[in-house]
């Protein structure tokens, strides 16, 4: 096993595994997901995932995987046996921490308690349930395959099997009122979930909703009121608002997502998956590489099976230019409501803080960043205009 420089060992490492199939694609979804074939090729796909990891494990040799996230798509379409084989294969190829957080995403319409138990036996210790709403009317409006009764049944089952589980919930849905959202919040809080992800419905390019926007979407003012209600009610219920859409019980912030937000590394496997892995040049300079896999599950499996040891994708591996790093770092770090220590910028990017100091000073003067040289953190005003604040770090490349 190679010995990595300490500066690399100080960068947290996660592993993301993408399952690309769903029962059907939701009209708001812009993730790489595809309608399931009549017979899922799960054995072939797991073989491809592990073959890819065989060829790429050397890029993280000597480092420890702190978290694993199996996302999609709808990973709960997998059998317990497939997850077991996947997890055993991962652990035999890379060093996984004994206390690693292992999350699997589940759809209430494509899972049950028996599957949850099988996933738990396979090594999953955290579940993320895509509830989206507890209202039959809202679920129909956004094209989900489950109803409210199935959602509640899945939540109860998750609580019986997992001590640590997340609920994904959406707000500003077509026809939704403030009163309805208040009831959604009450039910989510009382569900027993240790983590809640509340996302505002946004119309993304290329989705079915972008082609045919649903009627009765809440207007901008109502949506803003809803966002404030989410933050206030969850804070009152004891959840920490630690990330733009993330709320956690104390001590239960999701470790995998924190790797993203603190500009850590993640090796990603599967169709359409995106990786970010830092290596070091012989001179000790940090090199940050991004890679993307084929979006098509069929092309992805064919490429792996053909022995394509390169990119398995439509884009070659890309070493991120130093000029792009400030924006990439802030695109992640500024999502955290507590921000990050200023010195983390140097640790994660290898660039001196002086590169972004003029931008930091201007943003502090404008009241968009907290006036604290030791920390990079938005003010409430800055968080409200987060995209604008992040884009200001594009100026460093001009």
C-alpha positions, 0 to 999 in steps of 0.5 A: 500500500502506498503512503499518501502525503499527510495533506491528502490524508487530512481530506475526508473521503467518501464513496458514492454509488449511483443506481440509475433506475426508477419505476418511473421518472418524476417530472421535477427530477433532473438526476440521471435516472431511467425507467426500469426495464422489465427485468433489472440487470442488477447482478450485471450492474453490481459486477460493473460497479465492482469492476470499476472500483477495481480499476480506480481504487489505486487513486485513493490507496492508503486513504480511508473511506469515511462514508458510503452513499448509495443514491439514484434513481431508486436504490431500494429497487435493489435486492438485499442480496445485491446490496450485500454483495456490493458492500462486501465487494467495496470493503474488500477493495478499499479501506472503509472505516469501521464506523463509516456512515452507510446511507441508502436512498429509498422510495416508499413506493419501492420498498418495505420493512423486509427490504429495510431489514435486508439492507441493514443486514447488508451493512447499511446503517442509515436510510434516506426516505424520499417522502416528498409529501404526506398529502395524496393531492400533492404527491399526485401533483408531482408524479410520485408513485406512492400515496400518503398511506404508503409514505407513513407506513415506510416511515414507521418501518424505517423507525423500527429498523434504523436508529438513524434515518432521513426524510426528504420533503418538498415544499412550495408544491403546486396548490400548497398552502402555508397551513398545509406546509405547517401540517407537513412539518408537524408530521415530519418532526413527529416521525422519529427521523433524525435528519430532515431535508426540506427542499423547495420545488424548483423547475429544472431545465430538461425536466417534464415540468420545464416543458409543461410547468404545473399550475398553481405554484406558490408565488415568490412571496409565498415561497419565501414565507414557506421557507421561513416557516420551515426554518422556524418550526424545525428550529423550535423542534430542536433541529439544527439548520446546518445546511441550506436544506439540511436539518439535523438532531444534535450530533446527527448531521449527515457525514457524507454530505458534509464531505461535499460541503467542506470540499472533501473528496468522493470517489463515485461509481456507476452510470452518470456518477461524478467524482472529485478526487485530490492527488498530489504531484511529485512536488507536493502540489494538490491536483483536484480531478473530476470525472464523469461516467456514461449517463446511459446504464447500458453504455456504462456497463458495456464500457466497463465490460470492454475493459475501458480503464479510462473514463467510462464516460463522455468526458475525460478526467478533468484537472480543475484549474486553479482559477476555478477552485475559489468558485468551486470551493464556495459553491459548496462551503457557503451552503453551510449555515456555520460556514467554514474556517478560513484556513480550510480554503488553503487546506482543501484547494492548495491555494493561499487565502490571499487569492480570495481575500479581496472578494472576502473583504468586499462581501463583508463590507456589503454585509453578505459575509460575517465580519470575521477574518477567521471564518467564511460564513454568510450573514442571513442576507448573504444566505438569502442571496446565496447564488449571487454571493457564490458567483462573486468568487468567479471574479478571482479568475477575471 
